Amino acid sequence: MFIPFNKISENYTCWVYQIEKMIGQTEKIFISKNLEAFCEKWMSHNNTVKSSYIIDFDSFIILFADQSINKVSGCSIDEKSRIIRKIGDELNIKILPYISTGVFIKKKLVFLSKEEIISKFNCNEINIESDIININIKNKKEYKEKWILKIKESWVKNALRQNQNI
């Protein structure tokens, strides 16, 4: 059952998918129609899954599900993966759990590999106060509070530490 994002509880579990390139309005409309239809009929263990989604920064799809009563597992996880893959195929774009890491450089979101982040850090283009997308969020509450973190609060600090950069 589709529930508008602003009406779901903070405990709804989420899955983050990164789109390989920023999408435009036409793609957003297509994705929204497909995800709303999917959410409306999503089932797990013969029970309706209360669910929602958002598209953020024109680069991320975040799918939310209420697992307080009905756990999403097995075939319902496969259904979720299938709709994401179908959307990507129809738009001819890759949509994956993560492709690279979103980092803000001069207030612009750019996507970098771990190696590129280390290089940008070494060249002082970013620092431990730079903002980064936290793809490791688990629910709506974390989305609201921890979707954007400082590098010093993220997994990236460990990569920088391993390379003796902080």
VOBA-1610 file (N, C-alpha, C; in pm, whole numbers, padded with zeros to 5 digits, always signed):
BEGIN
Met+00084-00117+00000Met+00000+00000+00000Met+00089+00124+00000Phe+00069+00210-00098Phe+00147+00333-00106Phe+00100+00433-00001Ile+00195+00487+00073Ile+00170+00592+00172Ile+00258+00711+00132Pro+00203+00831+00121Pro+00289+00946+00089Pro+00403+00959+00191Phe+00520+00997+00143Phe+00639+01004+00226Phe+00617+01085+00354Asn+00549+01197+00343Asn+00529+01283+00461Asn+00436+01221+00565Lys+00375+01107+00532Lys+00283+01042+00626Lys+00338+00913+00685Ile+00457+00872+00644Ile+00513+00748+00699Ile+00585+00778+00831Ser+00595+00677+00914Ser+00662+00696+01044Ser+00813+00697+01025Glu+00882+00744+01127Glu+01028+00750+01123Glu+01092+00613+01129Asn+01016+00511+01164Asn+01071+00376+01177Asn+01067+00296+01048Tyr+01009+00350+00943Tyr+01006+00276+00816Tyr+01150+00248+00772Thr+01178+00122+00743Thr+01308+00080+00692Thr+01328+00138+00552Cys+01454+00164+00516Cys+01477+00215+00381Cys+01592+00143+00311Trp+01585+00150+00179Trp+01689+00099+00090Trp+01725+00213-00004Val+01855+00239-00017Val+01902+00349-00100Val+01957+00293-00230Tyr+01912+00353-00340Tyr+01963+00317-00472Tyr+02016+00443-00538Gln+02134+00432-00594Gln+02195+00545-00662Gln+02175+00530-00812Ile+02136+00639-00874Ile+02119+00644-01019Ile+02252+00690-01077Glu+02297+00626-01184Glu+02432+00653-01236Glu+02452+00796-01283Lys+02346+00867-01316Lys+02358+01005-01360Lys+02236+01082-01309Met+02249+01212-01300Met+02135+01291-01256Met+02024+01277-01360Ile+01901+01268-01310Ile+01787+01250-01400Ile+01708+01380-01412Gly+01634+01390-01518Gly+01549+01506-01542Gly+01405+01480-01501Gln+01322+01577-01528Gln+01180+01571-01488Gln+01108+01453-01552Thr+01134+01427-01678Thr+01067+01316-01748Thr+01099+01183-01680Glu+01226+01161-01648Glu+01266+01038-01580Glu+01206+01031-01440Lys+01202+01143-01370Lys+01144+01145-01235Lys+00996+01106-01239Ile+00924+01158-01337Ile+00782+01123-01350Ile+00767+00974-01378Phe+00849+00921-01467Phe+00844+00779-01500Phe+00873+00694-01376Ile+00979+00729-01304Ile+01016+00654-01183Ile+00904+00664-01080Ser+00851+00782-01060Ser+00744+00801-00961Ser+00622+00717-00993Lys+00580+00718-01117Lys+00462+00638-01157Lys+00485+00489-01130Asn+00604+00441-01168Asn+00636+00300-01150Asn+00649+00262-01002Leu+00714+00346-00924Leu+00730+00314-00782Leu+00600+00325-00705Glu+00518+00423-00738Glu+00389+00434-00669Glu+00302+00312-00700Ala+00301+00269-00825Ala+00225+00148-00862Ala+00282+00026-00790Phe+00414+00015-00783Phe+00477-00096-00713Phe+00439-00094-00565Cys+00454+00021-00501Cys+00422+00033-00358Cys+00276-00003-00332Glu+00188+00036-00421Glu+00045+00012-00403Glu+00014-00138-00395Lys+00090-00220-00466Lys+00060-00364-00470Lys+00165-00452-00404Trp+00266-00393-00341Trp+00376-00470-00281Trp+00324-00559-00170Met+00362-00686-00175Met+00316-00784-00077Met+00437-00858-00018Ser+00422-00900+00107Ser+00520-00986+00171Ser+00445-01088+00255His+00467-01213+00229His+00400-01321+00302His+00248-01303+00298Asn+00197-01270+00178Asn+00054-01250+00153Asn-00007-01133+00230Asn+00076-01043+00276Asn+00026-00924+00344Asn+00077-00800+00271Thr-00005-00698+00271Thr+00031-00571+00208Thr+00148-00507+00282Val+00242-00452+00208Val+00354-00378+00266Val+00320-00229+00255Lys+00311-00163+00368Lys+00294-00018+00367Lys+00429+00040+00326Ser+00429+00119+00218Ser+00557+00163+00164Ser+00548+00299+00098Ser+00666+00356+00076Ser+00676+00487+00013Ser+00813+00497-00053Tyr+00841+00610-00113Tyr+00970+00632-00177Tyr+00991+00783-00190Ile+01115+00820-00213Ile+01147+00956-00255Ile+01260+00948-00357Ile+01269+01051-00437Ile+01381+01069-00528Ile+01453+01193-00478Asp+01581+01180-00444Asp+01653+01290-00383Asp+01774+01329-00467Phe+01800+01458-00475Phe+01913+01514-00551Phe+01914+01466-00695Asp+01800+01424-00747Asp+01789+01372-00884Asp+01888+01260-00910Ser+01937+01196-00804Ser+02039+01093-00816Ser+02016+00971-00728Phe+01918+00977-00640Phe+01893+00868-00547Phe+01745+00834-00542Ile+01719+00704-00539Ile+01585+00654-00510Ile+01594+00590-00372Ile+01507+00631-00282Ile+01504+00570-00149Ile+01365+00511-00131Leu+01362+00380-00113Leu+01238+00306-00096Leu+01221+00276+00052Phe+01101+00304+00105Phe+01072+00287+00247Phe+00962+00183+00266Ala+00972+00103+00374Ala+00869+00003+00404Ala+00850-00007+00555Asp+00725-00024+00593Asp+00690-00047+00733Asp+00712-00194+00762Gln+00809-00224+00847Gln+00836-00363+00883Gln+00797-00392+01028Ser+00720-00305+01087Ser+00682-00324+01227Ser+00588-00443+01245Ile+00508-00473+01146Ile+00415-00586+01155Ile+00451-00696+01056Asn+00490-00656+00937Asn+00513-00748+00827Asn+00654-00728+00772Lys+00743-00823+00796Lys+00882-00813+00749Lys+00891-00832+00598Val+00974-00750+00536Val+01001-00762+00394Val+01117-00859+00380Ser+01092-00972+00316Ser+01197-01073+00299Ser+01166-01160+00179Gly+01262-01243+00142Gly+01242-01342+00036Gly+01191-01284-00094Cys+01073-01331-00134Cys+01015-01290-00263Cys+00985-01141-00268Ser+00951-01080-00155Ser+00921-00937-00156Ser+01048-00854-00178Ile+01162-00904-00131Ile+01290-00839-00159Ile+01321-00854-00309Asp+01295-00974-00362Asp+01316-00996-00505Asp+01229-00902-00589Glu+01103-00883-00547Glu+01013-00791-00618Glu+01069-00650-00619Lys+01120-00606-00505Lys+01178-00472-00491Lys+01296-00457-00587Ser+01383-00556-00589Ser+01499-00552-00678Ser+01456-00555-00824Arg+01353-00632-00854Arg+01304-00644-00991Arg+01249-00511-01044Ile+01173-00437-00961Ile+01116-00310-01009Ile+01227-00207-01031Ile+01325-00205-00942Ile+01437-00111-00959Ile+01513-00144-01088Arg+01539-00272-01110Arg+01609-00315-01233Arg+01526-00281-01357Lys+01395-00304-01351Lys+01305-00275-01464Lys+01307-00125-01496Ile+01300-00042-01394Ile+01304+00103-01416Ile+01435+00141-01483Gly+01545+00090-01432Gly+01676+00119-01491Gly+01684+00074-01636Asp+01634-00047-01663Asp+01638-00099-01800Asp+01555-00012-01894Glu+01436+00027-01850Glu+01348+00105-01936Glu+01402+00246-01961Leu+01475+00300-01864Leu+01534+00433-01882Leu+01677+00425-01937Asn+01727+00302-01952Asn+01864+00277-01998Asn+01967+00345-01908Ile+01948+00328-01776Ile+02043+00380-01677Ile+02068+00272-01572Lys+02184+00279-01510Lys+02216+00187-01401Lys+02160+00244-01271Ile+02095+00159-01195Ile+02047+00195-01061Ile+02095+00084-00969Leu+02186+00118-00878Leu+02249+00019-00792Leu+02243+00064-00647Pro+02266-00029-00552Pro+02270+00014-00411Pro+02374+00124-00389Tyr+02487+00115-00453Tyr+02580+00227-00455Tyr+02672+00211-00574Ile+02708+00321-00631Ile+02798+00321-00746Ile+02927+00392-00705Ser+02910+00507-00644Ser+03021+00587-00593Ser+02964+00667-00475Thr+03043+00757-00422Thr+02999+00831-00304Thr+02970+00976-00342Gly+02856+01026-00298Gly+02820+01165-00324Gly+02888+01257-00224Val+02968+01349-00276Val+03041+01445-00193Val+03008+01584-00246Phe+02992+01679-00154Phe+02964+01816-00195Phe+03095+01892-00204Ile+03124+01943-00323Ile+03242+02026-00345Ile+03190+02161-00394Lys+03219+02265-00317Lys+03169+02400-00346Lys+03017+02397-00364Lys+02949+02327-00275Lys+02803+02316-00269Lys+02741+02241-00386Lys+02823+02175-00467Lys+02774+02095-00579Lys+02799+01948-00548Leu+02696+01866-00570Leu+02708+01722-00547Leu+02784+01658-00663Val+02895+01591-00629Val+02972+01517-00727Val+02989+01374-00675Phe+03007+01281-00765Phe+03020+01142-00727Phe+03163+01096-00749Leu+03222+01042-00642Leu+03363+01005-00644Leu+03383+00864-00591Ser+03486+00799-00644Ser+03528+00670-00588Ser+03605+00698-00460Lys+03632+00594-00385Lys+03712+00608-00262Lys+03848+00670-00296Glu+03910+00624-00403Glu+04041+00675-00443Glu+04034+00823-00481Glu+03925+00862-00549Glu+03909+01002-00587Glu+03886+01091-00464Ile+03813+01038-00365Ile+03793+01113-00241Ile+03927+01138-00173Ile+04008+01035-00164Ile+04141+01048-00101Ile+04225+01150-00178Ser+04221+01145-00310Ser+04297+01240-00392Ser+04248+01383-00370Lys+04115+01403-00369Lys+04059+01538-00346Lys+04095+01588-00207Phe+04099+01497-00111Phe+04137+01534+00025Phe+04284+01577+00028Asn+04369+01500-00036Asn+04512+01531-00040Asn+04542+01663-00112Cys+04456+01698-00207Cys+04473+01824-00281Cys+04397+01940-00215Asn+04341+01914-00098Asn+04267+02015-00021Asn+04142+02067-00092Glu+04086+01987-00183Glu+03959+02025-00246Glu+03842+01993-00153Ile+03863+01895-00066Ile+03766+01862+00039Ile+03843+01844+00169Asn+03771+01849+00280Asn+03835+01827+00410Asn+03737+01753+00500Ile+03773+01733+00625Ile+03688+01655+00715Ile+03557+01725+00745Glu+03545+01853+00713Glu+03420+01928+00732Glu+03331+01927+00608Ser+03380+01870+00498Ser+03301+01863+00375Ser+03182+01769+00396Asp+03071+01800+00328Asp+02951+01719+00338Asp+02957+01601+00242Ile+02894+01491+00287Ile+02891+01367+00210Ile+02754+01303+00227Ile+02709+01231+00124Ile+02583+01157+00133Ile+02608+01028+00211Asn+02522+01001+00306Asn+02533+00881+00388Asn+02438+00774+00334Ile+02489+00689+00247Ile+02405+00585+00188Ile+02377+00470+00285Asn+02432+00477+00405Asn+02414+00371+00504Asn+02295+00392+00596Ile+02209+00487+00563Ile+02091+00509+00648Ile+02003+00385+00648Lys+01931+00365+00759Lys+01849+00245+00774Lys+01699+00272+00777Asn+01659+00398+00806Asn+01516+00429+00819Asn+01491+00577+00793Lys+01364+00617+00798Lys+01329+00756+00772Lys+01392+00850+00873Lys+01399+00811+00998Lys+01459+00896+01101Lys+01604+00927+01064Glu+01680+00825+01025Glu+01819+00847+00985Glu+01827+00929+00857Tyr+01732+00909+00767Tyr+01729+00991+00646Tyr+01716+01139+00684Lys+01626+01168+00775Lys+01603+01306+00816Lys+01722+01364+00892Glu+01791+01283+00970Glu+01895+01333+01059Glu+02038+01308+01010Lys+02058+01205+00928Lys+02195+01165+00893Lys+02218+01141+00745Trp+02130+01190+00660Trp+02144+01170+00516Trp+02268+01243+00465Ile+02290+01362+00516Ile+02411+01437+00482Ile+02494+01450+00609Leu+02618+01403+00601Leu+02710+01406+00714Leu+02836+01482+00675Lys+02910+01522+00775Lys+03046+01570+00753Lys+03134+01447+00731Ile+03238+01461+00651Ile+03328+01348+00627Ile+03379+01291+00759Lys+03406+01377+00855Lys+03459+01330+00984Lys+03359+01241+01059Glu+03231+01242+01019Glu+03128+01159+01084Glu+03093+01036+01001Ser+03159+01016+00889Ser+03121+00911+00795Ser+03226+00801+00785Trp+03196+00700+00706Trp+03289+00590+00682Trp+03416+00640+00613Val+03408+00753+00544Val+03522+00804+00468Val+03640+00836+00560Lys+03610+00879+00683Lys+03720+00912+00776Lys+03812+00792+00797Asn+03754+00672+00798Asn+03835+00551+00815Asn+03924+00526+00693Ala+03872+00551+00574Ala+03952+00536+00453Ala+04066+00637+00452Leu+04038+00758+00496Leu+04142+00861+00502Leu+04246+00825+00609Arg+04198+00775+00722Arg+04287+00735+00830Arg+04380+00623+00784Gln+04325+00524+00711Gln+04405+00412+00660Gln+04514+00461+00566Asn+04487+00569+00496Asn+04585+00627+00405Asn+04666+00736+00474Gln+04655+00742+00607Gln+04730+00835+00691Gln+04710+00980+00650Asn+04587+01013+00613Asn+04557+01148+00572Asn+04489+01230+00682Ile+04443+01164+00788Ile+04386+01239+00902Ile+04435+01176+01030
//
